[in-house]
Amino acid sequence: MSRLKKVFDESDIQYIIVGGIAVIHYGLVRTTQDVDVIIEDDESKFPRFFKSLRKHDFDFSVEQFQLGYEEKTNISIFDKNSTLRLDLKIAHRTEEIDLLKSAIQDDILGFSLFIAPLEYVLLGKLLYMGNIDDIPDSELYEYQDVSDFLTLFHANKEQINKPFLVKKANEYHLGSTLKRLRSIKL
């Protein structure tokens, strides 16, 4: 994480950590082999970002980065010194830009980094799940995102801004997914 922090500091690119690392940060002990990061869409900062990645032993292809950028898909960046992988997404969609603006600075594994607030981590799980109305309960529990959501929601239910979460879920037409998940008791 120290090299990753240096990359973001040196390139002055706005970023937010989401996904598994954020889930772990908010209290769910689980494994992950990647760091999911969303960065701002500012092509003028990309050359500095590339230079810093290389300087700190990250491996990637500029061509693959460009292709991911054009296709608006994830871009994998590999750490030469470990099995760690960065799964990078450039903020294109409204919800990604909104998420990027919500970043909070917190201590992540001993380093001050920008991470998604808890409500946005939960919202991200909802967005990834989509509508789950037609999935039987017996299958629902098999999904990692469902497990992540339920564990984080119940472990942090006193801290969650529930009206905000409901409002955002409804904006993305996922109110029924949120309602169903909230009804499940652990």
N, C-alpha and C positions, 0 to 999 in steps of 0.2 A: 504494500500500500504506500510505502514511502516514495517509491519511484513513480507510482501513479500520481501521487500528490504533486511531485516535482514537475511531471509532464503538464498537468493542468495549470500549475502556477506559472511555469515558463511560457506556455502558449497563450495564456490569458483568455482561454476559451471558457465560456459559461457551460457548466455541466451539472448533472444530477445523477446520483447513484440510485438505482432502482433494483427490482428483482430480488434474488436470493440474499445478497448482502444486506439489503434493507430489511428483509424478513428476519434475518438473524439479528440485526441491530435492534429490532423491536421485540425480541424475546423468544423466537422460535429456534431451538437448537436443531440444525440440520446441515447437511453438506451442500456445497456448491462448488463447481469448478470454473465458474466464470463470474465476471463482474459486469453486470448490465449497466450501461451508462448511456444517457441521452445528452447530446451536445447541441449547442446552438448552431443554426444554419448561417454561418458567416465564412464564406469561402476565402476571404482575405486573411483569416487566421489559420487556415489549413496548412500552409507551408511551414509556419512556426510549429504547429502541432506535429506534423510529420518529422521535422528535425528533432524535436524533443523526444518523440517516441523512439527514434533510432538511437539517440544519445543515451537513453535509459534502457536499452536492450529489449525493445519490443520489435517484433517482426510483423510486417504487413506489406501488402502490395498497393502502390498508389493506383494502379489500374483497377484492382478489386475494390478499393475504397471509392474510386470514381463511379464504378458500376453500381455499387451499393447506394451511393448518393443519388445517382440518376434513377434507379429503380425503387428508391425509398425503402430499401430493405436493410437488415442488420449487416454490419461489417465486422468480421472477426479479426482481432489483433492478438497475436500470440506473444507470450513472455518467453524470451530465450532462456531464462534462468529457472523456470519452473513449468508446471503444467497449467498454470493460470492462463485464462483467455479473457480478453475484453470483448464483450459483445456490444458494439457501438451502434447507436441509432441516432440519426440526425433529426432534430425536431422539425418536422414538416407539417404534421396535422395539428389542428387546434388543440386537442387534448395533450399533445406532447409539448407544445409551446406553453400551455397553461401549467403543465407539470414543471417545466423548467423554471418558470417564474415563481413557483411555490417553494423552491429549494431552501432548505434550512441548513445552516452549518452546525455540525455536531462532531463529537469524537467517535470516529469509526476505527476500531482496532488500534487505537492509540494515535490517530492522526485526524486533524481537523479537516473534514471534507464536507462537500455539499451532498445532502441526501434528501430523498422524498419524505415529506411528513407522513405520519402513520395513516391518515385518512386517504392520502394519495396512493400509498402502498396497497391499501384495501381496495381502492377504486381500480387500481391497475389489475388486481386479481379478478375483479368483476369484468373489466374490459376483456381480459384474456379468455375468461370463461364464456362470456356472451350469455345468451338466453339458455337457461338450464331447465326450463319447464318440462321438457319431454324426456329428461334423464331420470331413470328410476333411482331411488335412494340407494339401492344395493350397488349401483355403478358409480354414483356420485362420489362416494367416499374413496374411490380409487384415484381420483385426480389430485395431483400435488397442489394445484391452486386452491382447490376446495379445502384441503387440509390446512394449507397456509392461512387462508382467510379465517377459517373457524378458530384456529388456535390463536392467531393474533387478535381477532375480534374479542374473544372471550377473556383472554389474558389482559387486555387493555381496555375493557369496556367502560371503565370509569373515566379514562382520558380521551376517548374518541369524541369528536364533535359529530354526534349522530345526525343532527339536522343538516349539517353540511354534506355528510356522506349520502343521506337520502336525496338531497337536492341534486347533487352531482350524478348519482345513479339514475335518477329520473331524467336528467338532461341527456344522458346517453342511452335512454330507453332500456335501462337495466334495473328498474325498480322492482320487478317481479323476482329477478335473480337475488337481489339484496334481501327482499322480504323472505324468500324461501330459506336463504342461508341463515338469516337471523332467527328463524323459527327452529333451527336444529339445535338441540341441547347436546352438550358434550358430556 
